[in-house]
Amino acid sequence: MNQSIIEVDLHGCSVHQAEIAINAALKRSKGAYRIRLIHGYTRGHALRDMIRSQYGHHPGVIRLEFGMNQGETDLVLRELY
C-alpha cells in the first residue's frame, strides 16, 4: 500500500493559481492519504482562508488538519489504520 503525502508549495501564488494547483493535486492524489499545502504564515492569510473555506467541505477531503506550523494546512483524503 502506498502511504504518501503530496506536498504543494503555494508561496508566491495568487488565490486563483493556488486553486488550480490544489485541484491538480487532488486529481493526481491516487494512493496518497493527505495533501500538505504550504501557504506561508506571514503573508499567507488569503491562501489559508481560501483553503479552509473551499476545501473544508470538498467531497474528496475527509477533514482539514492544522499542525504546529501555522503556514501549512493538510487535506486528509483517507484514514490510515
Summary of the structure (lengths in Angstrom):
residues: 81
radius of gyration: 11.8
end to end distance: 12.0
largest distance: 37.0
contacts: 204
relative contact order: 0.23
helix: 28%
strand: 26%
